[in-house]
């Protein structure tokens, strides 16, 4: 396993877990969100961050399309 790619994420409504997880004598980093197959999951199992990220990308693409109409 690549230790740099391993992270810990706890899911639930009231996530207050501060336990440390070890793998091969290294403490794994705790993250507030995780990206899996292009979907952003957060600890509260809400998709607010994912939806906002997609809306921002769509707005940027809309601006590009509006300002450069000759691009295909």
SEMARKE-743314 format. One record per residue (C-alpha): residue in three letters; x negated, y, z negated. Coordinates in steps of 0.02 Angstrom, whole numbers, plus 50000, padded with zeros to 5 digits. Example, Ala and Ser with C-alpha at 12.3 -4.5 7.8 and 13.67 -1.06 7.14 Angstrom:
2
 type  east north    up
  ALA 49385 49775 49610
  SER 49316 49947 49643
//
This chain:
72
 type  east north    up
  UNK 50000 50000 50000
  UNK 49948 50178 50032
  UNK 49952 50265 49864
  UNK 49964 50437 49945
  UNK 50131 50391 50024
  UNK 50212 50317 49867
  UNK 50333 50428 49770
  UNK 50464 50408 49634
  UNK 50640 50477 49653
  UNK 50781 50444 49529
  UNK 50960 50459 49590
  UNK 51116 50502 49489
  UNK 51223 50641 49419
  UNK 51122 50675 49262
  UNK 50945 50627 49305
  UNK 50834 50670 49158
  UNK 50711 50526 49170
  UNK 50533 50576 49130
  UNK 50457 50403 49134
  UNK 50293 50379 49224
  UNK 50276 50239 49350
  UNK 50107 50161 49384
  UNK 50045 50066 49535
  UNK 49868 49998 49532
  UNK 49821 50107 49382
  UNK 49880 50266 49471
  UNK 50028 50369 49413
  UNK 50154 50395 49553
  UNK 50215 50571 49590
  UNK 50395 50615 49548
  UNK 50491 50706 49686
  UNK 50658 50797 49685
  UNK 50703 50740 49861
  UNK 50653 50609 49986
  UNK 50661 50603 50176
  UNK 50712 50432 50243
  UNK 50746 50404 50428
  UNK 50773 50589 50457
  UNK 50899 50610 50314
  UNK 50850 50714 50162
  UNK 50911 50637 49998
  UNK 50902 50733 49835
  UNK 50915 50672 49655
  UNK 51099 50722 49641
  UNK 51142 50622 49800
  UNK 51205 50779 49885
  UNK 51166 50824 50063
  UNK 51163 51013 50041
  UNK 50977 51029 50080
  UNK 50992 50913 50231
  UNK 51142 51008 50300
  UNK 51060 51177 50276
  UNK 50902 51115 50360
  UNK 51001 51056 50513
  UNK 51100 51219 50521
  UNK 50938 51320 50519
  UNK 50865 51215 50660
  UNK 51024 51238 50762
  UNK 51018 51427 50735
  UNK 50837 51435 50792
  UNK 50877 51332 50947
  UNK 51025 51446 50982
  UNK 50913 51599 50973
  UNK 50787 51520 51090
  UNK 50923 51473 51214
  UNK 51000 51648 51206
  UNK 50834 51739 51227
  UNK 50762 51625 51363
  UNK 50909 51580 51477
  UNK 50794 51527 51619
  UNK 50720 51380 51519
  UNK 50795 51209 51549
//
